Amino acid sequence: MLPFFSDKGQAEEAASNAALIVAMSGRDLFELTQGASLMLNPNVDAIALYPPEITAILEGRALGSFAMDEIPAETEVLIGPPSVSTVALNMILRNLFQQEATVKAAFLTELHRQDESAAVILLLTVVAAKAHQERLLQLVALAFKAGALKLALPIDMRFLEPGESLDEICNGGVQIFGA
């Protein structure tokens, strides 16, 4: 992960007179470092940019986005296989995961929250090592954006580590990738 900084002060603080600071445009940096993973302001914001995101930026394409959310442990949910078509979603994810040896399996489940929100969502569970989860989250968000994915239900995503037992959420849904 190569660090880069949005202002001279942060760069000087990180360099501590032990490294030279070179100023250049973001485009020049991205073109010079294609194929590398970069970290914007590692001591403050720590925003990771991975090669597919850098390529998207250079091509003028929008990046995917996501928000953190958590269902409280005491919230009851009804689970089952998706009740809406997920053909486009499955194709996008299979194409992505076939290129990513870090993904061991993926499951898609429909959840019906039994609380005041009564939300109905699709939940994507990806089985991958912790070290790869942030990058995979970014890649999935980018793939959804690039594929102009339109779903009948909102989608959430979570991760399990390869050694973890599959829970009832995985078992109640459908396996869309892996063995």
Order of alpha helices (4+ residues) and beta strands (2+ residues): beta-alpha-alpha-beta-beta-alpha-beta-alpha-beta-beta-alpha-beta-alpha-beta
